[in-house]
Amino acid sequence: MASAETCALSDAHSPKEGSIAAFEALLPEIKTSLIHLRHQHDKHEPEYFITVKDFSDAELTHFTVSDLESVRVGKTNYGLHIFGKIRLPRTNGGYIHVRVFVGGGGEAGEKTFKLHGIYSGEIEGPTERRYRAILGKRDELEWFNE
């Protein structure tokens, strides 16, 4: 399994044709997974989605592939690992970070796209722990395993 130690990521850059195609193919699954993730966290740790608590699921997922602002890409022997930053247009500056995998492209030339996860993480401070899944424009794309 790829990790930050075994798969170096490119610098963040605007998405190119291959990344756009992967995110376009996975857009319905990304939206469904975001709603599911939100509902799961709302049961136990609502702080993950506190910044969008007043938004409906439809408002939260009102984004298209054109809202994919930047990507970082890593290559392994078995495919590409693409981390994308998607702007949530109905929020006030909210973003999600998504990890996808692109495999295949062998003899048949067919690529497979798989959603590996949507970032949700803990930030440990000196006196408290914060949880968040909605990030800001300044938050850099970094490797995550969720």
Helices and strands as residue ranges (DSSP letters): H 17-44, G 46-52, H 57-60, G 65-67, E 68-76, E 79-88, E 94-104, E 111-118, E 121-124, E 129-132
